[in-house]
Structure formats: C-alpha cells, structure tokens
Amino acid sequence: MKLADFRSALEANPDCSLRVAFGQDALAAHFHVTEVGRVTKDFVDCGGVRRSETRCVLQTLVAGDTDHRLNSTKLAKIVALADVLDLPGEASVEVEHQERSVSTDLLDAVEREGDTLTLRLAPKQTACLAEDACGIGVGLPTLPLADGCCGGGSCD
C-alpha cells in the first residue's frame, strides 16, 4: 500500500480501534507506533542498473502498558508528524514488528470491520530486477546467464 492511500484510509475512518494482522496472527491490542521513518535504499542490481527506492516504515512496539490503545485518529497524527521527512505519497508502507527478532512486512491492505480498522500485512519478497540480463524467471527453468548479469558471464 502506498503512503497516500494509507493516509486516506486513516482519515476516512476516524476514531476506529486498530488491529495489525499478519497471517493468522496479530499484534497485541496495546501496541505503540514508536516511529515513522523514511528509508531510502540506493543499490545496483545484478545487471548493473543503479536503482533507488524510498519506503515509509512504521516501527511498532508491544510494551507493558496494556491499557494503551492507539486509534486511527492518533495514528494519522503520528504519521502527519513525519511530514518533515518529505516522504513521497507513492512510497510503500512497511511495518516493523518484533516477534523473536524484528520483522518488516508490507502493509498490504486496510480494512474496516465494524469499528476496527485492520492493517493487513504481507511478507516482503525478493525479486530479480534484471531478469532480462540474467534470464531468470519466476517459475521458469533457469536459463544460462547473460553477459551483463553478476558483473560478467558467471556468478561464481
């Protein structure tokens, strides 16, 4: 989900309780959003193309304050505090949460269920961004590597 769409969903559903769900699991109802971050990643794919992406990351924390409840209006205000970061509206939104270690998932959808707004998370996936150069296709047999992939004719 893009940041602009997330903000619109929060504003269109004021004063809703919040639920963060990933698969069959969910964060405890007393979770906090401890920070809104702008994460910019500059990289070169295996075909040699320079790329850059910017994401909005919401860090959550489940602390001992079990009486705490964050609602959609308060979360919208927290997200608005990040305006100083000049996050683009087309930035994807991710949610950091801690299970055994810190995980980051994509915000896939926002759904209203009664007076609750559910933030549905989906696992992040890796992908080859230079499929044309490498000849790699999802679900297809691996093809011989092209000269541009991995800095030469081989990834050895």
Sequence and secondary structure as in RCSB ss.txt:
>XXXX:A:sequence
MKLADFRSALEANPDCSLRVAFGQDALAAHFHVTEVGRVTKDFVDCGGVRRSETRCVLQTLVAGDTDHRLNSTKL
AKIVALADVLDLPGEASVEVEHQERSVSTDLLDAVEREGDTLTLRLAPKQTACLAEDACGIGVGLPTLPLADGCC
GGGSCD
>XXXX:A:secstr
 BHHHHHHHHHHSTT EEEEEETTEE  TTEEEEEEEEEEEEEE TTS EEEEEEEEEEEEE S TT   BHHHH
HHHHHHGGGG   TT EEEEEEESSSEEEEEEEEEEEETTEEEEEEEE     TTHHHH   TTS      TTGG
GSS   
